[in-house]
Amino acid sequence: MKIKIKIKEEYCKGCGFCVEICPKNILKQNSKSNLKGYILPEVIDREECIFCKKCELICPEIAISIIREEENNE
């Protein structure tokens, strides 16, 4: 099962809550900013994500979402 971590750059305000709450430390503050000048989080190791969704739940701007994707075994 693959996990997709989607960060909606236009909504992110760079608070860093998602970075701080991640138990696996797969997010970090990036040097990249959005059009409003907010520093964005960056996914550094998607494979380590345990799908706890703490980052999604703590985000006050609903700017991050975690989705499970089914893998096709064709």
PDB file of N, CA, C, O and CB in Angstrom:
ATOM      1  N   MET A   1       0.838  -1.174   0.000  1.00  0.00           N
ATOM      2  CA  MET A   1       0.000   0.000   0.000  1.00  0.00           C
ATOM      3  C   MET A   1       0.888   1.244   0.000  1.00  0.00           C
ATOM      4  O   MET A   1       1.785   1.380   0.832  1.00  0.00           O
ATOM      5  CB  MET A   1      -0.956  -0.006   1.215  1.00  0.00           C
ATOM      6  N   LYS A   2       0.626   2.140  -0.939  1.00  0.00           N
ATOM      7  CA  LYS A   2       1.383   3.384  -1.033  1.00  0.00           C
ATOM      8  C   LYS A   2       0.637   4.494  -0.307  1.00  0.00           C
ATOM      9  O   LYS A   2      -0.593   4.510  -0.253  1.00  0.00           O
ATOM     10  CB  LYS A   2       1.629   3.769  -2.510  1.00  0.00           C
ATOM     11  N   ILE A   3       1.396   5.400   0.238  1.00  0.00           N
ATOM     12  CA  ILE A   3       0.816   6.556   0.909  1.00  0.00           C
ATOM     13  C   ILE A   3       1.237   7.809   0.157  1.00  0.00           C
ATOM     14  O   ILE A   3       2.414   8.007  -0.145  1.00  0.00           O
ATOM     15  CB  ILE A   3       1.255   6.623   2.404  1.00  0.00           C
ATOM     16  N   LYS A   4       0.263   8.643  -0.135  1.00  0.00           N
ATOM     17  CA  LYS A   4       0.529   9.905  -0.822  1.00  0.00           C
ATOM     18  C   LYS A   4       0.334  11.042   0.181  1.00  0.00           C
ATOM     19  O   LYS A   4      -0.691  11.116   0.858  1.00  0.00           O
ATOM     20  CB  LYS A   4      -0.407  10.085  -2.074  1.00  0.00           C
ATOM     21  N   ILE A   5       1.316  11.914   0.266  1.00  0.00           N
ATOM     22  CA  ILE A   5       1.249  13.072   1.150  1.00  0.00           C
ATOM     23  C   ILE A   5       1.123  14.304   0.270  1.00  0.00           C
ATOM     24  O   ILE A   5       2.038  14.638  -0.483  1.00  0.00           O
ATOM     25  CB  ILE A   5       2.505  13.163   2.091  1.00  0.00           C
ATOM     26  N   LYS A   6       0.000  14.966   0.369  1.00  0.00           N
ATOM     27  CA  LYS A   6      -0.292  16.125  -0.487  1.00  0.00           C
ATOM     28  C   LYS A   6      -0.268  17.392   0.353  1.00  0.00           C
ATOM     29  O   LYS A   6      -0.993  17.508   1.341  1.00  0.00           O
ATOM     30  CB  LYS A   6      -1.670  15.967  -1.195  1.00  0.00           C
ATOM     31  N   ILE A   7       0.568  18.336  -0.046  1.00  0.00           N
ATOM     32  CA  ILE A   7       0.637  19.631   0.620  1.00  0.00           C
ATOM     33  C   ILE A   7       0.084  20.679  -0.341  1.00  0.00           C
ATOM     34  O   ILE A   7       0.629  20.900  -1.423  1.00  0.00           O
ATOM     35  CB  ILE A   7       2.107  19.976   1.058  1.00  0.00           C
ATOM     36  N   LYS A   8      -1.000  21.313   0.069  1.00  0.00           N
ATOM     37  CA  LYS A   8      -1.614  22.363  -0.755  1.00  0.00           C
ATOM     38  C   LYS A   8      -0.876  23.667  -0.456  1.00  0.00           C
ATOM     39  O   LYS A   8      -1.171  24.359   0.518  1.00  0.00           O
ATOM     40  CB  LYS A   8      -3.171  22.502  -0.466  1.00  0.00           C
ATOM     41  N   GLU A   9       0.073  23.978  -1.301  1.00  0.00           N
ATOM     42  CA  GLU A   9       0.965  25.111  -1.074  1.00  0.00           C
ATOM     43  C   GLU A   9       0.223  26.430  -0.894  1.00  0.00           C
ATOM     44  O   GLU A   9       0.637  27.273  -0.098  1.00  0.00           O
ATOM     45  CB  GLU A   9       1.929  25.233  -2.218  1.00  0.00           C
ATOM     46  N   GLU A  10      -0.861  26.609  -1.623  1.00  0.00           N
ATOM     47  CA  GLU A  10      -1.577  27.882  -1.557  1.00  0.00           C
ATOM     48  C   GLU A  10      -2.278  28.103  -0.216  1.00  0.00           C
ATOM     49  O   GLU A  10      -2.604  29.239   0.126  1.00  0.00           O
ATOM     50  CB  GLU A  10      -2.590  27.955  -2.672  1.00  0.00           C
ATOM     51  N   TYR A  11      -2.517  27.023   0.554  1.00  0.00           N
ATOM     52  CA  TYR A  11      -3.176  27.135   1.856  1.00  0.00           C
ATOM     53  C   TYR A  11      -2.196  27.177   3.023  1.00  0.00           C
ATOM     54  O   TYR A  11      -2.521  27.708   4.085  1.00  0.00           O
ATOM     55  CB  TYR A  11      -4.125  25.985   2.045  1.00  0.00           C
ATOM     56  N   CYS A  12      -1.014  26.629   2.841  1.00  0.00           N
ATOM     57  CA  CYS A  12      -0.036  26.507   3.926  1.00  0.00           C
ATOM     58  C   CYS A  12       0.415  27.881   4.416  1.00  0.00           C
ATOM     59  O   CYS A  12       0.706  28.777   3.624  1.00  0.00           O
ATOM     60  CB  CYS A  12       1.179  25.689   3.463  1.00  0.00           C
ATOM     61  N   LYS A  13       0.466  28.026   5.751  1.00  0.00           N
ATOM     62  CA  LYS A  13       0.940  29.278   6.355  1.00  0.00           C
ATOM     63  C   LYS A  13       2.274  29.087   7.067  1.00  0.00           C
ATOM     64  O   LYS A  13       2.721  29.975   7.793  1.00  0.00           O
ATOM     65  CB  LYS A  13      -0.098  29.819   7.338  1.00  0.00           C
ATOM     66  N   GLY A  14       2.914  27.938   6.865  1.00  0.00           N
ATOM     67  CA  GLY A  14       4.256  27.723   7.387  1.00  0.00           C
ATOM     68  C   GLY A  14       4.366  27.646   8.894  1.00  0.00           C
ATOM     69  O   GLY A  14       5.421  27.961   9.445  1.00  0.00           O
ATOM     70  N   CYS A  15       3.309  27.238   9.580  1.00  0.00           N
ATOM     71  CA  CYS A  15       3.330  27.207  11.046  1.00  0.00           C
ATOM     72  C   CYS A  15       4.277  26.138  11.600  1.00  0.00           C
ATOM     73  O   CYS A  15       4.806  26.287  12.701  1.00  0.00           O
ATOM     74  CB  CYS A  15       1.926  26.964  11.575  1.00  0.00           C
ATOM     75  N   GLY A  16       4.489  25.060  10.834  1.00  0.00           N
ATOM     76  CA  GLY A  16       5.390  24.002  11.270  1.00  0.00           C
ATOM     77  C   GLY A  16       4.779  22.986  12.214  1.00  0.00           C
ATOM     78  O   GLY A  16       5.484  22.094  12.688  1.00  0.00           O
ATOM     79  N   PHE A  17       3.485  23.092  12.503  1.00  0.00           N
ATOM     80  CA  PHE A  17       2.841  22.125  13.397  1.00  0.00           C
ATOM     81  C   PHE A  17       2.988  20.697  12.873  1.00  0.00           C
ATOM     82  O   PHE A  17       3.237  19.770  13.644  1.00  0.00           O
ATOM     83  CB  PHE A  17       1.357  22.467  13.568  1.00  0.00           C
ATOM     84  N   CYS A  18       2.833  20.526  11.567  1.00  0.00           N
ATOM     85  CA  CYS A  18       2.927  19.192  10.965  1.00  0.00           C
ATOM     86  C   CYS A  18       4.325  18.608  11.153  1.00  0.00           C
ATOM     87  O   CYS A  18       4.477  17.413  11.408  1.00  0.00           O
ATOM     88  CB  CYS A  18       2.577  19.250   9.466  1.00  0.00           C
ATOM     89  N   VAL A  19       5.336  19.451  11.028  1.00  0.00           N
ATOM     90  CA  VAL A  19       6.724  19.011  11.192  1.00  0.00           C
ATOM     91  C   VAL A  19       6.960  18.561  12.629  1.00  0.00           C
ATOM     92  O   VAL A  19       7.589  17.530  12.866  1.00  0.00           O
ATOM     93  CB  VAL A  19       7.710  20.144  10.811  1.00  0.00           C
ATOM     94  N   GLU A  20       6.456  19.332  13.584  1.00  0.00           N
ATOM     95  CA  GLU A  20       6.679  19.042  15.005  1.00  0.00           C
ATOM     96  C   GLU A  20       5.939  17.797  15.482  1.00  0.00           C
ATOM     97  O   GLU A  20       6.454  17.066  16.329  1.00  0.00           O
ATOM     98  CB  GLU A  20       6.255  20.225  15.842  1.00  0.00           C
ATOM     99  N   ILE A  21       4.741  17.541  14.955  1.00  0.00           N
ATOM    100  CA  ILE A  21       3.919  16.453  15.487  1.00  0.00           C
ATOM    101  C   ILE A  21       4.220  15.091  14.865  1.00  0.00           C
ATOM    102  O   ILE A  21       3.834  14.067  15.429  1.00  0.00           O
ATOM    103  CB  ILE A  21       2.474  16.775  15.282  1.00  0.00           C
ATOM    104  N   CYS A  22       4.890  15.052  13.735  1.00  0.00           N
ATOM    105  CA  CYS A  22       5.132  13.781  13.045  1.00  0.00           C
ATOM    106  C   CYS A  22       6.002  12.852  13.897  1.00  0.00           C
ATOM    107  O   CYS A  22       7.144  13.190  14.207  1.00  0.00           O
ATOM    108  CB  CYS A  22       5.804  14.030  11.679  1.00  0.00           C
ATOM    109  N   PRO A  23       5.467  11.674  14.281  1.00  0.00           N
ATOM    110  CA  PRO A  23       6.239  10.758  15.126  1.00  0.00           C
ATOM    111  C   PRO A  23       7.401  10.081  14.390  1.00  0.00           C
ATOM    112  O   PRO A  23       8.310   9.555  15.032  1.00  0.00           O
ATOM    113  CB  PRO A  23       5.323   9.701  15.686  1.00  0.00           C
ATOM    114  N   LYS A  24       7.381  10.088  13.076  1.00  0.00           N
ATOM    115  CA  LYS A  24       8.444   9.453  12.288  1.00  0.00           C
ATOM    116  C   LYS A  24       9.407  10.468  11.671  1.00  0.00           C
ATOM    117  O   LYS A  24      10.340  10.093  10.962  1.00  0.00           O
ATOM    118  CB  LYS A  24       7.833   8.603  11.188  1.00  0.00           C
ATOM    119  N   ASN A  25       9.177  11.744  11.942  1.00  0.00           N
ATOM    120  CA  ASN A  25      10.046  12.820  11.442  1.00  0.00           C
ATOM    121  C   ASN A  25      10.250  12.777   9.926  1.00  0.00           C
ATOM    122  O   ASN A  25      11.369  12.910   9.432  1.00  0.00           O
ATOM    123  CB  ASN A  25      11.392  12.745  12.126  1.00  0.00           C
ATOM    124  N   ILE A  26       9.149  12.588   9.203  1.00  0.00           N
ATOM    125  CA  ILE A  26       9.259  12.527   7.742  1.00  0.00           C
ATOM    126  C   ILE A  26       9.045  13.882   7.075  1.00  0.00           C
ATOM    127  O   ILE A  26       9.160  14.005   5.856  1.00  0.00           O
ATOM    128  CB  ILE A  26       8.261  11.534   7.193  1.00  0.00           C
ATOM    129  N   LEU A  27       8.735  14.891   7.874  1.00  0.00           N
ATOM    130  CA  LEU A  27       8.548  16.241   7.349  1.00  0.00           C
ATOM    131  C   LEU A  27       9.614  17.164   7.925  1.00  0.00           C
ATOM    132  O   LEU A  27      10.057  16.991   9.061  1.00  0.00           O
ATOM    133  CB  LEU A  27       7.130  16.773   7.677  1.00  0.00           C
ATOM    134  N   LYS A  28      10.015  18.142   7.127  1.00  0.00           N
ATOM    135  CA  LYS A  28      10.933  19.172   7.630  1.00  0.00           C
ATOM    136  C   LYS A  28      10.567  20.498   6.981  1.00  0.00           C
ATOM    137  O   LYS A  28       9.936  20.535   5.925  1.00  0.00           O
ATOM    138  CB  LYS A  28      12.430  18.800   7.338  1.00  0.00           C
ATOM    139  N   GLN A  29      10.974  21.587   7.628  1.00  0.00           N
ATOM    140  CA  GLN A  29      10.764  22.900   7.036  1.00  0.00           C
ATOM    141  C   GLN A  29      11.688  23.017   5.836  1.00  0.00           C
ATOM    142  O   GLN A  29      12.871  22.687   5.913  1.00  0.00           O
ATOM    143  CB  GLN A  29      11.022  24.048   8.069  1.00  0.00           C
ATOM    144  N   ASN A  30      11.151  23.477   4.758  1.00  0.00           N
ATOM    145  CA  ASN A  30      11.848  23.595   3.491  1.00  0.00           C
ATOM    146  C   ASN A  30      12.374  25.021   3.335  1.00  0.00           C
ATOM    147  O   ASN A  30      11.986  25.909   4.094  1.00  0.00           O
ATOM    148  CB  ASN A  30      10.918  23.217   2.312  1.00  0.00           C
ATOM    149  N   SER A  31      13.224  25.240   2.392  1.00  0.00           N
ATOM    150  CA  SER A  31      13.654  26.608   2.090  1.00  0.00           C
ATOM    151  C   SER A  31      12.731  27.244   1.048  1.00  0.00           C
ATOM    152  O   SER A  31      12.834  28.437   0.761  1.00  0.00           O
ATOM    153  CB  SER A  31      15.115  26.619   1.586  1.00  0.00           C
ATOM    154  N   LYS A  32      11.830  26.434   0.488  1.00  0.00           N
ATOM    155  CA  LYS A  32      10.885  26.906  -0.524  1.00  0.00           C
ATOM    156  C   LYS A  32       9.697  27.595   0.156  1.00  0.00           C
ATOM    157  O   LYS A  32       9.222  27.142   1.197  1.00  0.00           O
ATOM    158  CB  LYS A  32      10.398  25.726  -1.413  1.00  0.00           C
ATOM    159  N   SER A  33       9.231  28.674  -0.434  1.00  0.00           N
ATOM    160  CA  SER A  33       8.058  29.356   0.105  1.00  0.00           C
ATOM    161  C   SER A  33       6.963  29.420  -0.961  1.00  0.00           C
ATOM    162  O   SER A  33       7.222  29.286  -2.157  1.00  0.00           O
ATOM    163  CB  SER A  33       8.428  30.782   0.596  1.00  0.00           C
ATOM    164  N   ASN A  34       5.733  29.629  -0.488  1.00  0.00           N
ATOM    165  CA  ASN A  34       4.621  29.756  -1.428  1.00  0.00           C
ATOM    166  C   ASN A  34       4.504  31.210  -1.887  1.00  0.00           C
ATOM    167  O   ASN A  34       5.333  32.042  -1.517  1.00  0.00           O
ATOM    168  CB  ASN A  34       3.290  29.274  -0.781  1.00  0.00           C
ATOM    169  N   LEU A  35       3.499  31.518  -2.675  1.00  0.00           N
ATOM    170  CA  LEU A  35       3.343  32.865  -3.229  1.00  0.00           C
ATOM    171  C   LEU A  35       3.115  33.933  -2.163  1.00  0.00           C
ATOM    172  O   LEU A  35       3.361  35.117  -2.397  1.00  0.00           O
ATOM    173  CB  LEU A  35       2.196  32.883  -4.203  1.00  0.00           C
ATOM    174  N   LYS A  36       2.641  33.505  -0.982  1.00  0.00           N
ATOM    175  CA  LYS A  36       2.415  34.454   0.113  1.00  0.00           C
ATOM    176  C   LYS A  36       3.661  34.639   0.974  1.00  0.00           C
ATOM    177  O   LYS A  36       3.664  35.451   1.899  1.00  0.00           O
ATOM    178  CB  LYS A  36       1.254  33.985   0.982  1.00  0.00           C
ATOM    179  N   GLY A  37       4.717  33.887   0.671  1.00  0.00           N
ATOM    180  CA  GLY A  37       5.969  34.018   1.412  1.00  0.00           C
ATOM    181  C   GLY A  37       6.117  33.080   2.590  1.00  0.00           C
ATOM    182  O   GLY A  37       7.098  33.174   3.327  1.00  0.00           O
ATOM    183  N   TYR A  38       5.161  32.169   2.791  1.00  0.00           N
ATOM    184  CA  TYR A  38       5.240  31.223   3.902  1.00  0.00           C
ATOM    185  C   TYR A  38       6.165  30.063   3.540  1.00  0.00           C
ATOM    186  O   TYR A  38       6.115  29.540   2.427  1.00  0.00           O
ATOM    187  CB  TYR A  38       3.835  30.697   4.271  1.00  0.00           C
ATOM    188  N   ILE A  39       7.005  29.670   4.489  1.00  0.00           N
ATOM    189  CA  ILE A  39       7.918  28.543   4.291  1.00  0.00           C
ATOM    190  C   ILE A  39       7.117  27.245   4.353  1.00  0.00           C
ATOM    191  O   ILE A  39       6.351  27.028   5.292  1.00  0.00           O
ATOM    192  CB  ILE A  39       9.060  28.546   5.360  1.00  0.00           C
ATOM    193  N   LEU A  40       7.293  26.395   3.363  1.00  0.00           N
ATOM    194  CA  LEU A  40       6.514  25.164   3.239  1.00  0.00           C
ATOM    195  C   LEU A  40       7.218  23.972   3.881  1.00  0.00           C
ATOM    196  O   LEU A  40       8.447  23.931   3.942  1.00  0.00           O
ATOM    197  CB  LEU A  40       6.236  24.870   1.776  1.00  0.00           C
ATOM    198  N   PRO A  41       6.433  22.999   4.359  1.00  0.00           N
ATOM    199  CA  PRO A  41       7.043  21.749   4.812  1.00  0.00           C
ATOM    200  C   PRO A  41       7.438  20.907   3.602  1.00  0.00           C
ATOM    201  O   PRO A  41       6.903  21.076   2.506  1.00  0.00           O
ATOM    202  CB  PRO A  41       6.072  20.960   5.733  1.00  0.00           C
ATOM    203  N   GLU A  42       8.363  20.018   3.817  1.00  0.00           N
ATOM    204  CA  GLU A  42       8.836  19.130   2.757  1.00  0.00           C
ATOM    205  C   GLU A  42       8.786  17.696   3.269  1.00  0.00           C
ATOM    206  O   GLU A  42       9.145  17.428   4.416  1.00  0.00           O
ATOM    207  CB  GLU A  42      10.281  19.511   2.300  1.00  0.00           C
ATOM    208  N   VAL A  43       8.346  16.784   2.425  1.00  0.00           N
ATOM    209  CA  VAL A  43       8.344  15.361   2.764  1.00  0.00           C
ATOM    210  C   VAL A  43       9.737  14.829   2.464  1.00  0.00           C
ATOM    211  O   VAL A  43      10.206  14.912   1.329  1.00  0.00           O
ATOM    212  CB  VAL A  43       7.237  14.567   1.963  1.00  0.00           C
ATOM    213  N   ILE A  44      10.407  14.275   3.489  1.00  0.00           N
ATOM    214  CA  ILE A  44      11.763  13.785   3.269  1.00  0.00           C
ATOM    215  C   ILE A  44      11.845  12.265   3.180  1.00  0.00           C
ATOM    216  O   ILE A  44      12.825  11.733   2.658  1.00  0.00           O
ATOM    217  CB  ILE A  44      12.658  14.270   4.369  1.00  0.00           C
ATOM    218  N   ASP A  45      10.818  11.547   3.690  1.00  0.00           N
ATOM    219  CA  ASP A  45      10.851  10.084   3.615  1.00  0.00           C
ATOM    220  C   ASP A  45       9.441   9.512   3.660  1.00  0.00           C
ATOM    221  O   ASP A  45       8.995   9.009   4.691  1.00  0.00           O
ATOM    222  CB  ASP A  45      11.695   9.502   4.760  1.00  0.00           C
ATOM    223  N   ARG A  46       8.750   9.593   2.536  1.00  0.00           N
ATOM    224  CA  ARG A  46       7.357   9.133   2.453  1.00  0.00           C
ATOM    225  C   ARG A  46       7.195   7.673   2.849  1.00  0.00           C
ATOM    226  O   ARG A  46       6.168   7.292   3.411  1.00  0.00           O
ATOM    227  CB  ARG A  46       6.830   9.331   1.050  1.00  0.00           C
ATOM    228  N   GLU A  47       8.195   6.859   2.563  1.00  0.00           N
ATOM    229  CA  GLU A  47       8.122   5.425   2.855  1.00  0.00           C
ATOM    230  C   GLU A  47       8.006   5.133   4.351  1.00  0.00           C
ATOM    231  O   GLU A  47       7.513   4.073   4.737  1.00  0.00           O
ATOM    232  CB  GLU A  47       9.343   4.724   2.296  1.00  0.00           C
ATOM    233  N   GLU A  48       8.453   6.056   5.188  1.00  0.00           N
ATOM    234  CA  GLU A  48       8.404   5.864   6.642  1.00  0.00           C
ATOM    235  C   GLU A  48       7.068   6.274   7.259  1.00  0.00           C
ATOM    236  O   GLU A  48       6.841   6.046   8.447  1.00  0.00           O
ATOM    237  CB  GLU A  48       9.515   6.649   7.296  1.00  0.00           C
ATOM    238  N   CYS A  49       6.192   6.869   6.473  1.00  0.00           N
ATOM    239  CA  CYS A  49       4.895   7.331   6.980  1.00  0.00           C
ATOM    240  C   CYS A  49       4.082   6.148   7.503  1.00  0.00           C
ATOM    241  O   CYS A  49       3.958   5.126   6.828  1.00  0.00           O
ATOM    242  CB  CYS A  49       4.108   8.078   5.872  1.00  0.00           C
ATOM    243  N   ILE A  50       3.526   6.294   8.717  1.00  0.00           N
ATOM    244  CA  ILE A  50       2.729   5.218   9.328  1.00  0.00           C
ATOM    245  C   ILE A  50       1.225   5.504   9.241  1.00  0.00           C
ATOM    246  O   ILE A  50       0.422   4.805   9.859  1.00  0.00           O
ATOM    247  CB  ILE A  50       3.138   5.027  10.798  1.00  0.00           C
ATOM    248  N   PHE A  51       0.852   6.519   8.485  1.00  0.00           N
ATOM    249  CA  PHE A  51      -0.550   6.856   8.226  1.00  0.00           C
ATOM    250  C   PHE A  51      -1.310   7.208   9.505  1.00  0.00           C
ATOM    251  O   PHE A  51      -2.497   6.906   9.627  1.00  0.00           O
ATOM    252  CB  PHE A  51      -1.241   5.697   7.525  1.00  0.00           C
ATOM    253  N   CYS A  52      -0.629   7.843  10.453  1.00  0.00           N
ATOM    254  CA  CYS A  52      -1.299   8.252  11.693  1.00  0.00           C
ATOM    255  C   CYS A  52      -2.176   9.488  11.472  1.00  0.00           C
ATOM    256  O   CYS A  52      -3.117   9.733  12.228  1.00  0.00           O
ATOM    257  CB  CYS A  52      -0.260   8.536  12.791  1.00  0.00           C
ATOM    258  N   LYS A  53      -1.863  10.257  10.440  1.00  0.00           N
ATOM    259  CA  LYS A  53      -2.610  11.449  10.039  1.00  0.00           C
ATOM    260  C   LYS A  53      -2.563  12.578  11.068  1.00  0.00           C
ATOM    261  O   LYS A  53      -3.391  13.488  11.029  1.00  0.00           O
ATOM    262  CB  LYS A  53      -4.039  11.079   9.781  1.00  0.00           C
ATOM    263  N   LYS A  54      -1.596  12.524  11.987  1.00  0.00           N
ATOM    264  CA  LYS A  54      -1.477  13.597  12.981  1.00  0.00           C
ATOM    265  C   LYS A  54      -1.216  14.937  12.309  1.00  0.00           C
ATOM    266  O   LYS A  54      -1.748  15.962  12.737  1.00  0.00           O
ATOM    267  CB  LYS A  54      -0.355  13.284  13.979  1.00  0.00           C
ATOM    268  N   CYS A  55      -0.402  14.935  11.264  1.00  0.00           N
ATOM    269  CA  CYS A  55      -0.105  16.183  10.545  1.00  0.00           C
ATOM    270  C   CYS A  55      -1.374  16.765   9.931  1.00  0.00           C
ATOM    271  O   CYS A  55      -1.598  17.974   9.963  1.00  0.00           O
ATOM    272  CB  CYS A  55       0.954  15.939   9.445  1.00  0.00           C
ATOM    273  N   GLU A  56      -2.188  15.892   9.378  1.00  0.00           N
ATOM    274  CA  GLU A  56      -3.440  16.322   8.751  1.00  0.00           C
ATOM    275  C   GLU A  56      -4.402  16.888   9.796  1.00  0.00           C
ATOM    276  O   GLU A  56      -5.061  17.900   9.558  1.00  0.00           O
ATOM    277  CB  GLU A  56      -4.100  15.145   8.002  1.00  0.00           C
ATOM    278  N   LEU A  57      -4.475  16.235  10.941  1.00  0.00           N
ATOM    279  CA  LEU A  57      -5.402  16.660  11.985  1.00  0.00           C
ATOM    280  C   LEU A  57      -4.992  17.971  12.648  1.00  0.00           C
ATOM    281  O   LEU A  57      -5.856  18.757  13.037  1.00  0.00           O
ATOM    282  CB  LEU A  57      -5.517  15.585  13.029  1.00  0.00           C
ATOM    283  N   ILE A  58      -3.694  18.218  12.784  1.00  0.00           N
ATOM    284  CA  ILE A  58      -3.233  19.423  13.485  1.00  0.00           C
ATOM    285  C   ILE A  58      -3.191  20.659  12.593  1.00  0.00           C
ATOM    286  O   ILE A  58      -3.137  21.780  13.101  1.00  0.00           O
ATOM    287  CB  ILE A  58      -1.864  19.183  14.063  1.00  0.00           C
ATOM    288  N   CYS A  59      -3.214  20.481  11.303  1.00  0.00           N
ATOM    289  CA  CYS A  59      -3.062  21.617  10.384  1.00  0.00           C
ATOM    290  C   CYS A  59      -4.276  22.556  10.469  1.00  0.00           C
ATOM    291  O   CYS A  59      -5.388  22.158  10.122  1.00  0.00           O
ATOM    292  CB  CYS A  59      -2.879  21.112   8.931  1.00  0.00           C
ATOM    293  N   PRO A  60      -4.067  23.802  10.930  1.00  0.00           N
ATOM    294  CA  PRO A  60      -5.195  24.728  11.056  1.00  0.00           C
ATOM    295  C   PRO A  60      -5.741  25.212   9.712  1.00  0.00           C
ATOM    296  O   PRO A  60      -6.857  25.726   9.643  1.00  0.00           O
ATOM    297  CB  PRO A  60      -4.781  25.917  11.879  1.00  0.00           C
ATOM    298  N   GLU A  61      -4.967  25.050   8.663  1.00  0.00           N
ATOM    299  CA  GLU A  61      -5.376  25.527   7.338  1.00  0.00           C
ATOM    300  C   GLU A  61      -5.852  24.406   6.416  1.00  0.00           C
ATOM    301  O   GLU A  61      -6.194  24.655   5.260  1.00  0.00           O
ATOM    302  CB  GLU A  61      -4.229  26.258   6.685  1.00  0.00           C
ATOM    303  N   ILE A  62      -5.875  23.176   6.922  1.00  0.00           N
ATOM    304  CA  ILE A  62      -6.240  21.994   6.132  1.00  0.00           C
ATOM    305  C   ILE A  62      -5.403  21.944   4.850  1.00  0.00           C
ATOM    306  O   ILE A  62      -5.921  21.708   3.759  1.00  0.00           O
ATOM    307  CB  ILE A  62      -7.760  22.007   5.789  1.00  0.00           C
ATOM    308  N   ALA A  63      -4.107  22.170   5.012  1.00  0.00           N
ATOM    309  CA  ALA A  63      -3.201  22.265   3.866  1.00  0.00           C
ATOM    310  C   ALA A  63      -2.448  20.973   3.576  1.00  0.00           C
ATOM    311  O   ALA A  63      -1.723  20.890   2.585  1.00  0.00           O
ATOM    312  CB  ALA A  63      -2.214  23.367   4.095  1.00  0.00           C
ATOM    313  N   ILE A  64      -2.610  19.969   4.423  1.00  0.00           N
ATOM    314  CA  ILE A  64      -1.904  18.708   4.196  1.00  0.00           C
ATOM    315  C   ILE A  64      -2.905  17.565   4.296  1.00  0.00           C
ATOM    316  O   ILE A  64      -3.766  17.554   5.175  1.00  0.00           O
ATOM    317  CB  ILE A  64      -0.738  18.517   5.219  1.00  0.00           C
ATOM    318  N   SER A  65      -2.784  16.615   3.394  1.00  0.00           N
ATOM    319  CA  SER A  65      -3.659  15.444   3.436  1.00  0.00           C
ATOM    320  C   SER A  65      -2.839  14.196   3.146  1.00  0.00           C
ATOM    321  O   SER A  65      -1.897  14.208   2.354  1.00  0.00           O
ATOM    322  CB  SER A  65      -4.827  15.581   2.421  1.00  0.00           C
ATOM    323  N   ILE A  66      -3.231  13.124   3.814  1.00  0.00           N
ATOM    324  CA  ILE A  66      -2.561  11.834   3.687  1.00  0.00           C
ATOM    325  C   ILE A  66      -3.571  10.863   3.090  1.00  0.00           C
ATOM    326  O   ILE A  66      -4.675  10.702   3.608  1.00  0.00           O
ATOM    327  CB  ILE A  66      -2.012  11.319   5.076  1.00  0.00           C
ATOM    328  N   ILE A  67      -3.182  10.224   2.002  1.00  0.00           N
ATOM    329  CA  ILE A  67      -4.096   9.341   1.271  1.00  0.00           C
ATOM    330  C   ILE A  67      -3.421   7.999   1.043  1.00  0.00           C
ATOM    331  O   ILE A  67      -2.256   7.936   0.649  1.00  0.00           O
ATOM    332  CB  ILE A  67      -4.525   9.974  -0.083  1.00  0.00           C
ATOM    333  N   ARG A  68      -4.159   6.931   1.293  1.00  0.00           N
ATOM    334  CA  ARG A  68      -3.677   5.587   0.958  1.00  0.00           C
ATOM    335  C   ARG A  68      -4.083   5.281  -0.463  1.00  0.00           C
ATOM    336  O   ARG A  68      -5.240   5.452  -0.847  1.00  0.00           O
ATOM    337  CB  ARG A  68      -4.236   4.511   1.940  1.00  0.00           C
ATOM    338  N   GLU A  69      -3.117   4.824  -1.239  1.00  0.00           N
ATOM    339  CA  GLU A  69      -3.399   4.453  -2.623  1.00  0.00           C
ATOM    340  C   GLU A  69      -3.204   2.954  -2.778  1.00  0.00           C
ATOM    341  O   GLU A  69      -2.214   2.391  -2.312  1.00  0.00           O
ATOM    342  CB  GLU A  69      -2.488   5.235  -3.614  1.00  0.00           C
ATOM    343  N   GLU A  70      -4.142   2.331  -3.424  1.00  0.00           N
ATOM    344  CA  GLU A  70      -4.022   0.907  -3.710  1.00  0.00           C
ATOM    345  C   GLU A  70      -3.021   0.717  -4.834  1.00  0.00           C
ATOM    346  O   GLU A  70      -3.043   1.451  -5.822  1.00  0.00           O
ATOM    347  CB  GLU A  70      -5.396   0.287  -4.082  1.00  0.00           C
ATOM    348  N   GLU A  71      -2.155  -0.254  -4.686  1.00  0.00           N
ATOM    349  CA  GLU A  71      -1.184  -0.547  -5.741  1.00  0.00           C
ATOM    350  C   GLU A  71      -1.784  -1.568  -6.691  1.00  0.00           C
ATOM    351  O   GLU A  71      -2.378  -2.557  -6.263  1.00  0.00           O
ATOM    352  CB  GLU A  71       0.156  -1.067  -5.146  1.00  0.00           C
ATOM    353  N   ASN A  72      -1.623  -1.321  -7.975  1.00  0.00           N
ATOM    354  CA  ASN A  72      -2.096  -2.264  -8.987  1.00  0.00           C
ATOM    355  C   ASN A  72      -1.034  -3.321  -9.209  1.00  0.00           C
ATOM    356  O   ASN A  72       0.120  -2.998  -9.493  1.00  0.00           O
ATOM    357  CB  ASN A  72      -2.437  -1.542 -10.318  1.00  0.00           C
ATOM    358  N   ASN A  73      -1.411  -4.564  -9.082  1.00  0.00           N
ATOM    359  CA  ASN A  73      -0.483  -5.675  -9.311  1.00  0.00           C
ATOM    360  C   ASN A  73      -0.784  -6.314 -10.652  1.00  0.00           C
ATOM    361  O   ASN A  73      -1.242  -7.454 -10.725  1.00  0.00           O
ATOM    362  CB  ASN A  73      -0.576  -6.725  -8.176  1.00  0.00           C
ATOM    363  N   GLU A  74      -0.525  -5.575 -11.699  1.00  0.00           N
ATOM    364  CA  GLU A  74      -0.825  -6.081 -13.046  1.00  0.00           C
ATOM    365  C   GLU A  74       0.346  -6.806 -13.625  1.00  0.00           C
ATOM    366  O   GLU A  74       0.272  -7.299 -14.750  1.00  0.00           O
ATOM    367  CB  GLU A  74      -1.231  -4.957 -13.972  1.00  0.00           C
TER     368      GLU A  74
END
